[in-house]
Amino acid sequence: KMTFYFHKCCLYASKTPLEVAALGRPFQLGMLYDCRKDCLIPGITMWDLEDLKKDSDERIQHNTEFDVIASDSVEDKAWALDVDASLKASFVGGLVEVGGSAKYLKDKKASKKQARVTLKYKTTTNFMQLSMSHLGRGNVKHPYVFEKGIATHVVTAVLYGAQAFFVFDREVSETEDQQNIEGNLQVMIKKIPKLSIEEEASLELTDTDRATIDKLSCKFYGDFALKQNPVSFQDAVKVYTTLPALLGEKGGNAVPVRVWLLPLEILDSSVARIVRQISVRLINETQSVIEDFNEIEMQCNDITKRKVISCFPEIGRKVKSFKDMCLEYKSVFQRSLSSILPLIRGGGTEECVLANILTKKEQSSFNSNKLKEWLDCKEEEISLLQVYTDMMEDTKILASKSELQSEIFKNRDKNVVCFAFTSLGEEELYLSCLRSHLKALSTAKLTEPTEEDGKDVEPCEFYFSDAVSEKMNEQAILFIDFAKKIIAATSFIDSSILYCCLRYKVMQGILSFVLK
């Protein structure tokens, strides 16, 4: 009974007109649209252009609104652009190429230490629709179009207007409260729609607010032709006040912001149609996969910016390799979506194929929790290295074998003592497993089994028990004390390479103090 009910609902939905966001795409009345791929079919219509212009109905529909968006998630961006679940899935899968203000969907933060608040502006001008002169029985001028099977819907109405998004970003230091900064930004940015160019100079701001504004950068995504995009808060205020005029006389520069699609099945029962829509649950799971990869990319960017990474480049190389592999898997995942989604909607395959892709992803080495765990372990490892380099603040840090050899040569008349982090350059099994999984995917689809399926490798190899941590502290203190006692005759260096005198091996839990 449940299966019968589901198919009945889907069949009913296929005959229901759709309302979708234009997303900067060049919609026109009478254009054909394929909802299986969420793409326009240019150049082919069921009526002549003159007929479309002559018998269409137009009415004024003025409305202006603004909103402040504090989140940077795909979900909230889709909400800001009135994107429904199905179209969102197509965007996530790379089926939809957005333009104009909708490019905001593609913008994402590069760092978690980035305060971001977005101002949205939206205005509508006029509404146009086809009439029964077009859609009435026998009024389709080119019915042979139905036989081609290239489209599922026709554009029967368009709402015109324009949208703009001002994206304000500010870097947040370790000592600042990001939530507090974003809260203050929201308060300031909500004032922009109420200002004129003259009032901007007299805006009541504290010295702290002005300091925050000076640190702001601005990106603009809009349906307006600007001479120059705003890059600061002050620029944004000036541009915002000019937006109504940029629409042109009687909204002549307006673009489609929302469209209505009529299923061709209503006009001819033999045409291609949407057999089923993908469940919201699977769409949300698919979106979560992309969101997770975006979060991972940000965390990788933050790690590689840490100062201690320049002292230990092996970690930086591993994090970059990890990030590149995640981005490659994300690309493979999206390509799979772009081929699977149209098939499911058109009835060429079952929805369970998408469910299997999501399940296989979570059962693989690219499981979201494992990826995050590996990065968290790297953060912990870096923090530990920072602690030890801070303890040895008067010790020279060398990042390569050549630097070590050069230092030894320069100090050949002295003793050279080295505290070495020997495990940093060792190959990690988890990274090898990710690499192997990607290699297997190069010859198989995400829906097909690979040799790497079922392998369970722990992401964290770099782990310190309390006993080992205590022993490490003892060795570091010994190193520092030793330096103080014979500092005149000895050069002390801190290195991440193997060819050193004082070393510890993490994997074996052994720390040894060896002098040549």
Summary of the structure (lengths in Angstrom):
residues: 516
radius of gyration: 30.0
end to end distance: 80.3
largest distance: 101.3
contacts: 1560
relative contact order: 0.11
helix: 47%
strand: 20%
